[in-house]
Amino acid sequence: MQLNGDERIDYIVENELSIIQSPTVFSFSLDAILLARFAWVPIKRGKIIDLCTGNGIIPLLLSRKSEVTIEGVEIQDRLFNMGQRSIELNKLSAQLTLHHADIRELPSTIKRESYDAVTCNPPYFKSTRNEQHNLNEHLTIARHEVMCTLEDVIQSCSQLVKQGGKVSLVHRPERLLDIMTLMRKYRIEPKRMQLVYPKAGKEANTLLIEGIKDGKPDLKVLPPFIVYRDDNHYTDEMRHVYAEL
């Protein structure tokens, strides 16, 4: 497998799943693992699509828990290429497909209201002053709402998911009200959410939320998820996540 520049091959699940990454382009974070663990997905029948897929980390992880077709959409050419090669590296081309596209202008090959589950780990930060952006263009687009806003993301999720299908997002807790407002605007009823805490006694730094297209109001708030113990080792709950991958 040919690597470009500072790319490297990392192992996600011991020696069973590999991914091509680059510290100057994109490396997946714990957020992707938490979303893959949290999201409901069909197991035997149906279709899944992941928006803002980066180097394909979430489709790769979801392939461990589902046998259905999984697609991903990524606008950045370099990340799309890394994701394509990661799929080939893991011999998953029969199940996983990536689209090099803008989620605001999806190609006709991606049919609306045809997916049972939609996942997304979108850019977290509103795009404001240029000096607040990372000097690296790839990281700026991945982290800031440069190429798509939160509303673009949720609108696209709603356009793609079937009636009764599920949309799962990972984001920052401070955007919770924005997320819920936009979900309802685009007919996605929030049904399940969980806050993730770096340690007990600390403020939550990650939000996991799932909604159903045209669902009835009935939000369930799951127990807090804590990542690290006081000694900076993973909690039993976090180690269990990795064990299930």
C-alpha positions in Angstrom: 0.0 0.0 0.0 1.5 3.3 -1.1 1.7 6.1 1.5 2.0 9.8 0.7 4.0 12.4 2.7 3.6 11.9 6.4 0.9 9.3 6.1 1.0 6.2 8.3 -1.0 3.1 8.9 -2.5 2.8 12.3 -4.4 -0.1 13.9 -7.9 0.6 15.2 -8.8 -2.9 16.4 -5.6 -4.6 17.4 -4.4 -6.1 14.2 -7.9 -6.6 12.6 -8.7 -3.2 11.2 -6.2 -0.6 9.8 -6.5 3.0 8.7 -4.3 5.4 6.8 -3.8 8.7 8.7 -1.8 11.9 8.6 -1.2 14.3 11.5 -1.1 17.2 9.1 -4.2 16.2 7.2 -6.5 14.2 9.5 -6.4 11.7 12.3 -9.5 10.3 13.9 -10.3 11.1 17.5 -12.2 9.3 20.3 -15.3 11.1 19.1 -15.5 8.7 16.1 -15.2 5.7 18.3 -17.9 6.9 20.7 -20.3 7.7 17.8 -19.8 4.3 16.2 -20.5 2.7 19.6 -23.6 4.9 20.2 -25.3 4.9 16.8 -28.0 2.4 16.1 -27.4 0.7 12.8 -29.2 -2.1 10.9 -27.4 -5.4 11.1 -28.5 -7.6 8.2 -30.7 -5.5 6.0 -30.7 -1.8 5.0 -28.3 0.9 4.2 -26.1 3.3 6.2 -24.4 6.6 5.1 -21.9 8.6 7.0 -21.5 12.3 6.3 -18.3 14.3 6.7 -16.6 10.9 6.8 -13.0 12.1 6.7 -10.7 9.2 6.1 -13.6 6.8 6.5 -13.1 5.9 10.1 -16.8 5.6 11.0 -17.7 3.4 8.1 -14.8 1.2 8.9 -15.9 0.9 12.6 -19.5 0.3 11.6 -18.4 -2.5 9.4 -17.6 -4.4 12.6 -21.2 -4.3 13.8 -23.2 -4.4 10.6 -23.2 -6.4 7.4 -25.2 -3.9 5.3 -23.9 -1.5 2.7 -22.2 1.5 4.2 -21.4 4.7 2.3 -19.5 7.8 3.2 -19.3 11.3 1.9 -16.2 13.5 2.0 -15.5 16.8 0.3 -11.7 17.0 0.8 -9.9 15.1 -2.0 -6.9 14.1 0.1 -9.1 12.6 2.9 -11.3 10.9 0.3 -8.2 9.3 -1.2 -7.0 8.2 2.2 -10.4 6.7 3.0 -10.5 4.8 -0.4 -7.1 3.3 0.3 -8.1 2.3 3.8 -11.1 0.5 2.5 -8.9 -1.4 0.0 -6.3 -2.1 2.8 -9.0 -3.8 4.9 -10.5 -5.6 1.8 -13.9 -4.0 2.5 -14.7 -2.7 -1.0 -17.7 -5.0 -1.4 -19.4 -3.4 1.7 -18.0 0.2 1.9 -18.2 3.0 -0.7 -17.0 6.5 -0.4 -18.3 9.5 -2.4 -16.1 12.5 -3.1 -18.9 15.2 -2.8 -20.2 18.2 -1.0 -23.1 17.3 1.3 -24.9 20.4 0.1 -24.8 19.1 -3.5 -25.0 15.4 -3.3 -24.7 13.4 -6.6 -27.7 11.6 -8.1 -26.1 8.3 -7.1 -27.0 9.1 -3.5 -30.8 8.7 -3.4 -32.8 10.7 -1.0 -34.8 9.1 1.8 -33.2 5.7 1.1 -31.0 5.2 4.2 -32.0 3.4 7.4 -29.3 5.2 9.4 -27.3 8.3 8.9 -24.2 9.2 11.0 -22.1 12.3 11.1 -19.1 13.7 13.0 -19.3 17.2 11.6 -17.1 20.3 12.1 -17.7 21.6 15.6 -16.7 25.2 15.5 -18.6 28.1 13.9 -16.6 29.8 11.2 -15.8 33.3 12.3 -12.6 35.3 12.0 -9.8 33.8 9.8 -7.3 34.1 12.6 -9.2 31.6 14.7 -8.8 29.0 12.0 -6.0 26.4 12.0 -3.2 27.5 9.6 -3.6 24.0 8.0 -6.4 24.1 5.4 -7.3 20.4 5.9 -7.6 20.7 9.6 -9.5 24.0 9.3 -12.2 22.4 7.1 -12.4 19.4 9.3 -12.9 21.5 12.5 -14.7 24.7 11.4 -17.9 25.3 9.6 -16.1 26.4 6.5 -17.6 24.1 3.9 -20.8 23.3 5.7 -22.8 24.6 8.7 -24.6 22.7 11.4 -27.8 23.4 9.6 -26.4 22.1 6.3 -25.5 18.8 8.1 -28.8 18.3 9.7 -30.8 19.2 6.6 -28.7 16.7 4.6 -29.3 14.0 7.2 -33.0 14.6 7.0 -32.9 14.5 3.2 -31.1 11.1 3.2 -32.8 9.2 6.0 -36.0 7.2 5.5 -39.1 8.1 7.4 -38.6 6.2 10.7 -34.9 6.0 10.1 -32.3 7.2 12.6 -29.8 10.0 12.6 -26.8 10.0 15.0 -24.4 12.8 15.6 -21.4 13.5 17.8 -20.9 17.2 18.7 -20.1 19.6 21.6 -22.5 20.0 24.5 -22.7 23.8 24.0 -24.4 23.2 20.6 -27.2 21.1 22.1 -30.0 23.6 21.8 -28.9 24.5 18.2 -28.9 20.8 17.3 -32.3 20.0 18.8 -33.8 23.1 17.2 -32.5 22.2 13.8 -33.4 18.5 14.2 -37.0 19.5 14.8 -36.9 22.0 12.0 -36.0 19.2 9.6 -38.4 16.6 10.9 -35.8 14.7 13.0 -37.2 14.1 16.5 -34.5 13.8 19.2 -35.0 10.5 20.9 -31.8 9.5 22.7 -28.8 11.5 24.0 -25.7 11.0 26.2 -23.1 13.3 27.6 -19.5 12.2 27.7 -17.2 13.4 30.5 -13.4 13.2 30.4 -13.3 12.4 34.1 -15.8 12.2 37.0 -16.4 15.7 38.4 -15.4 17.4 35.2 -17.7 19.2 32.7 -19.0 17.2 29.7 -17.0 17.8 26.6 -18.8 15.5 24.1 -22.5 15.1 23.1 -24.0 12.0 21.5 -27.5 12.5 20.1 -29.8 10.4 18.0 -33.1 11.3 16.4 -35.8 9.6 14.3 -37.3 11.0 11.1 -40.9 12.0 11.9 -40.7 10.3 15.3 -42.9 11.1 18.2 -41.5 13.3 21.1 -39.9 11.0 23.7 -36.3 12.0 24.6 -34.3 9.5 26.7 -31.2 10.8 28.4 -28.7 8.0 29.0 -26.4 7.8 32.1 -23.2 9.8 31.9 -20.3 8.2 30.1 -16.9 8.8 31.7 -13.7 8.2 29.7 -10.9 8.3 32.2 -10.3 7.4 35.9 -8.5 9.8 38.2 -5.2 7.9 37.4 -5.6 8.8 33.7 -6.4 5.2 32.7 -9.6 4.3 30.8 -12.6 3.5 32.9 -14.1 0.0 32.7 -16.9 1.4 30.5 -14.4 2.9 28.0 -12.3 -0.3 27.9 -15.5 -2.2 27.2 -16.1 0.0 24.2 -12.7 -1.0 22.7 -13.3 -4.6 23.6 -16.5 -4.6 21.6 -14.9 -3.1 18.4 
